[in-house]
Amino acid sequence: MTRFAVLALGLAIGCGAAAAPAAAPPAAPTTPPATAAASPFIGDWKLDVARTTYTDLMTVRGVDDHTFVFAFEGGDDERVVIDGTDQPGAQDTTLAVRTTDPTHWTIIRKQDGHLIITASWTLSADGNHLSDDFTQLAPDGQVTTHARYDYTRTGDGAGFAGTWEAPVGLDHAPLTILQVRPFHGDGLSFIRPSLDVTKNAAFDGNDYPVVGHGAGAGATVSARRLGEHAVELVDKSKGELQRTERFELSPDLHTLTQTLHPVGQRGANVFVYARCATAACT
């Protein structure tokens, strides 16, 4: 699970907090429903963590000596004054950042007044590496994740400002299920039940709202077919491109590979799923 956008595999949930329910999607063009029902993508898919690779991306932009804008992959930009006070953050959370010296930041995120994330950031002497001692807590205060992430600077910047990437191990990731269902004619819905997030793909080139309580504000998706066994989704946030996703089926139709290209990230994230019967996806 990543630090601030708690890992949601393919996915990204902004800061582990739920967003307001998204508006219902507009009506999609009608085509014979049998087309979608026969799609080989339809089914339940279980993440194979051993075959999955994930890189966490975050950017920190300096506004002035005391104000910074944080962008965690999959979440909205958050502007914070580095003074240790709780300030409005993404998706109904608060974010506080304090510093004791130029190489150390302590970061605290709360939801409904309850502590949900703490992190201690430390810069290397050359400024090109960032160590993140990260802790995530459940609503009852119990620690659910404690890990250390080591980021490498991949973009210009000084101090904590810059673009940072870190590989994330998924050995202890929770069970992750992706459901694919028919959507209005020949379209498809990509559903993550544990997150309450649904992407409705109509394959008409139009942007459709991402729906569910876990959807980010202003999140949309458009889609196109790349062939019988491959489709591409384009994710945007408030009209700005966030990433592209390619879903491709293996020749035997038993494996689904999702390749994500987040904007600003050097490489791709690759998630591999195995087809399973509903009873096996538990």
RAMO-V646421 format. One record per run of one state. SS is the DSSP state (~ for helix, > for strand, _ for the rest). FROM is the first residue (numbers start at 1). TO is the last residue. If there is no record, write none. Layout:
{{SS | FROM | TO} {SS | FROM | TO}}
This chain:
{{_ | 1 | 13} {~ | 14 | 16} {_ | 17 | 32} {~ | 33 | 37} {_ | 38 | 42} {> | 43 | 47} {_ | 48 | 48} {~ | 49 | 51} {_ | 52 | 52} {> | 53 | 53} {_ | 54 | 54} {> | 55 | 62} {_ | 63 | 66} {> | 67 | 72} {_ | 73 | 77} {> | 78 | 81} {_ | 82 | 86} {> | 87 | 88} {_ | 89 | 89} {~ | 90 | 92} {> | 93 | 101} {_ | 102 | 103} {> | 104 | 111} {_ | 112 | 113} {> | 114 | 123} {_ | 124 | 128} {> | 129 | 137} {_ | 138 | 142} {> | 143 | 153} {_ | 154 | 161} {> | 162 | 167} {_ | 168 | 176} {> | 177 | 183} {_ | 184 | 186} {> | 187 | 192} {_ | 193 | 196} {> | 197 | 201} {_ | 202 | 207} {> | 208 | 209} {_ | 210 | 210} {> | 211 | 211} {_ | 212 | 218} {> | 219 | 227} {_ | 228 | 229} {> | 230 | 237} {_ | 238 | 239} {> | 240 | 249} {_ | 250 | 254} {> | 255 | 262} {_ | 263 | 268} {> | 269 | 276} {_ | 277 | 277} {~ | 278 | 280} {_ | 281 | 282}}
